[in-house]
Amino acid sequence: MAALWWVIGAFVLAGLEVFALNLVFGTLVVGALAGALAALLGGDFTVQAITASVVSLVGLAVVRPVLVKRFKVEGRFTATGTAGNVGRPARVLAEVSELGGRVKLQGEEWSARSADPAAVFPEGATVHVVAIDGATAVVAAPATNTHPPTNASTDLPTDPAAGSSPSAPRPPEG
């Protein structure tokens, strides 16, 4: 009868592992099954508990780290939420400067501001998101911008060689 309780406990822990997916409850499942085996072999409750504890601790300390390292997929995590928008292109809907503006990002309209205080992006320009600040997309010029940012004070294109706009694309050297 004691083995049945260990098996029921193993099933409960397995159910928790399905939701957690971190292999902690999985190692405890193996420990509970070891306790059930000890019960089937005639061990008293103390032997069963010690067996389950030792197997669980060995699993947590030795086996789990190896499995986590083995199954971890480096560099393939997908950023979600606002972090998923960083690095994405956006289209300017209303002129964007350091004071504000509007962009279309992933099909949604966002408030935006320029990362470079000297840059102004005209309507229709393509920009890329460098950060999300609350509900505001902080944008800069992409490397191949067809609409370069303009100087806010003179409305003339900025001169990247003069260093007035560090986010603007640099002309090819050569």
C-alpha positions in Angstrom: 0.0 0.0 0.0 2.9 2.4 0.7 4.2 1.9 -2.8 0.8 3.1 -4.2 1.2 6.4 -2.3 4.6 6.9 -3.7 3.3 6.3 -7.2 0.4 8.7 -6.7 2.9 11.3 -5.4 5.0 10.7 -8.5 2.0 11.3 -10.8 1.2 14.6 -8.9 4.8 15.7 -9.3 4.8 14.7 -13.0 1.7 16.9 -13.5 3.5 19.8 -11.9 6.5 19.2 -14.1 4.3 19.5 -17.2 3.4 23.0 -16.1 6.8 24.1 -14.8 9.0 22.5 -17.5 12.2 23.1 -15.5 13.1 19.5 -14.6 12.9 20.1 -10.9 9.7 18.2 -10.4 10.9 15.6 -12.9 13.8 14.7 -10.6 11.4 14.5 -7.7 9.3 12.1 -9.7 12.3 9.8 -10.0 12.9 10.1 -6.3 9.2 9.2 -5.5 9.5 6.2 -7.8 12.6 5.1 -6.0 10.7 5.4 -2.7 8.0 3.2 -4.3 10.6 0.7 -5.2 12.0 0.7 -1.7 8.4 0.1 -0.4 8.0 -2.9 -2.8 11.2 -4.4 -1.6 9.9 -4.3 2.0 11.7 -1.3 3.4 10.1 0.6 6.2 9.0 4.2 5.8 12.4 5.6 7.0 14.2 3.6 4.3 11.7 4.7 1.7 12.0 8.4 2.7 15.8 8.3 2.7 15.9 6.5 -0.7 13.5 9.0 -2.2 15.4 11.9 -0.7 18.8 10.7 -1.8 17.7 9.9 -5.4 15.9 13.3 -5.6 18.9 15.2 -4.3 21.3 13.4 -6.6 19.0 14.2 -9.5 18.8 17.9 -8.6 22.5 18.2 -8.0 24.0 16.1 -10.7 21.5 15.0 -13.4 19.3 18.1 -13.8 22.2 20.5 -14.5 23.5 18.1 -17.2 20.0 17.8 -18.8 19.4 21.6 -18.6 22.7 22.3 -20.3 22.0 19.6 -22.9 18.6 20.8 -23.9 19.2 24.5 -23.6 19.0 26.2 -27.0 21.4 29.1 -27.0 20.5 32.2 -29.0 17.1 31.0 -30.1 15.0 32.7 -27.6 12.3 34.9 -29.1 11.8 38.3 -27.5 8.2 39.0 -26.8 6.1 41.9 -25.8 7.7 45.3 -26.1 11.2 43.8 -26.1 10.3 42.0 -29.3 9.9 45.4 -31.1 13.5 46.5 -30.5 15.5 46.3 -33.8 12.3 46.2 -35.9 11.7 48.7 -38.7 8.9 51.2 -38.4 7.3 53.7 -40.8 6.9 57.3 -39.8 3.3 58.4 -39.8 3.8 61.9 -38.3 7.2 63.6 -38.2 9.4 62.2 -35.5 11.9 64.4 -33.5 13.2 64.3 -30.0 9.9 65.9 -28.9 7.7 63.1 -30.3 5.9 61.8 -33.4 4.0 58.7 -34.5 5.2 55.5 -36.2 3.6 52.3 -37.5 5.3 49.4 -35.9 4.2 45.8 -36.5 0.8 47.0 -37.8 0.2 49.2 -34.7 0.5 53.0 -34.3 3.0 54.0 -31.6 4.1 57.3 -30.2 7.8 57.7 -31.0 10.7 60.0 -30.4 14.2 60.2 -32.0 17.1 58.6 -30.2 19.3 61.4 -31.6 18.2 64.8 -30.4 19.3 66.4 -33.7 17.5 64.0 -36.0 14.1 64.6 -37.4 12.4 61.9 -39.5 9.8 63.0 -42.1 6.5 61.3 -42.7 7.0 58.2 -44.8 10.6 57.6 -43.6 11.7 54.2 -42.5 13.3 54.0 -39.1 14.3 51.2 -36.7 13.4 50.9 -33.1 16.4 51.1 -30.7 14.4 51.0 -27.5 11.0 51.1 -26.0 10.4 53.7 -23.3 7.1 53.0 -21.7 4.6 53.3 -24.6 7.0 55.2 -26.8 9.3 53.7 -29.4 12.7 55.3 -29.5 13.8 55.3 -33.1 16.9 55.9 -35.2 17.8 55.8 -38.9 18.5 52.4 -40.3 21.7 51.7 -42.1 20.0 52.0 -45.5 17.5 54.7 -44.9 15.8 56.0 -48.1 14.6 59.1 -46.2 17.6 60.5 -44.3 16.9 62.5 -41.1 16.8 66.2 -41.5 18.3 68.9 -39.3 15.5 70.3 -37.1 16.7 73.9 -37.2 17.4 74.2 -40.9 15.4 71.4 -42.4 18.4 70.4 -44.4 19.8 66.9 -44.6 22.3 66.3 -41.8 25.9 65.7 -42.6 27.0 62.4 -41.0 30.7 63.2 -41.8 30.4 66.3 -39.6 29.3 64.2 -36.7 26.0 66.1 -36.3 23.9 62.9 -36.3 25.6 59.7 -34.9 22.6 57.6 -35.8 22.5 58.7 -39.5 24.1 56.4 -42.1 27.7 57.2 -43.0 28.6 57.6 -46.7 30.8 54.9 -48.2 34.5 55.6 -47.9 36.7 55.0 -50.7 
